Amino acid sequence: MSINAYPVIDIKMGNVSFNLFRDGSLADFLDNEIQLYGRIHDGTGIIDIPVKILTKALRQSEKLNLSEKTMKRLQSDVEHAKTSKDEIVTYYCFSGRRYLT
């Protein structure tokens, strides 16, 4: 069986939803749920997070010590996905702005 690889032509990004370093409890939670750290190489990667996992994180916001700003952005991501009838939210993770042209 062959597996084709296609180039990504365009990535349109919104505002930052969370920071893997500053939101360490959230990052650890996501690692337990979807093996986050295994999907990001050298601080860079495109990850798909199921809406149900983001919703679970929001329900545990106090335990995860999420800031109000992070909670609002994650809630917005979840609402956008539901409006679009998506079951996942795709995030492009990278360090700083150096990868943007």
C-alpha positions, 0 to 999 in steps of 0.5 A: 500500500502506498501513502501519498504526501501532499504539500500544504499550500496555505496555512491561515492562522488566527490569534494565539490560543495557548502557549505550551511553555506558559500553559504547562499544565494544559500541555501536560494534560494534552500530552496525556490525552493525545500524546502532544509532545510526540507530535511536536518536533523541535518545538514545531508541529501541526496538531489536531486536537479533538473538540471533546478533549478541548471541552474536557480541558475547559471543564478542568480549567481551575485544576489546569490553572488556565488564565481567563484569556486562555479559557476564552480563546479555547472556548472560541476555538471550540465554538468555531469548530462546532459552528463549522461542524468540525470534530477537531481544532488544528493548531500550528505550534512553533516558537516565536514569529521566526517561521512566519514570512 
